[in-house]
């Protein structure tokens, strides 16, 4: 697999998918959510104001 730092703005998504990177990220993220479950669920839902630009 050809590696890139992303600084060139190019990623070979086909190779990433073939390497099952998305599945590995999803598994890792699920582990993070499980580890911080109480903190994560204690946060109030975000409102549109949180995303307002002005």
N, C-alpha and C positions, 0 to 999 in steps of 0.2 A: 504494500500500500504506500502510495506517495503521501508524505506528510506535509502539512502546511500550518503555519501559525495563524492563518486567517488574515494576516496583514495585507496579503495580496487580494483579499476579498473573494477568494475562490476556495470552494470546498467540493470534494467529489462525493456528492450525496449518495450515489450508487454504491460506492465502496463503503461508506459509513453504514448504509442500510444492510449491505451484505455482511458487514462485521457485527451486525446486531447492536450497534452503539445505542440506538434509541431505546432498545429493551433494557440495556444496562443502566442508562440514565434513569429510566422509569423505576427500575428496582431500587437504585440508590436514593431517588427522591422519596419513594415510599418509605424507605428506612429512616430518612430524615424526618418525615412527617410523624412516623411512629415514635421516634425519639423525643420529639417536642410536642407530643399530642396535646398535653394540657395547655401549654402556652398558645399553640396554634388555634385551638378551639375557643380559647378565652378572648381572642381578639374580636372586637365588634366588626361587623361587615363594613367594607369600604363603601363610601358614598361617591357620587359623581363629583362632589367637591374636591375629593382627594386627587382627582385626575385633571382638574381644571387648570388651564395654562395661564389664566389671567386673574 
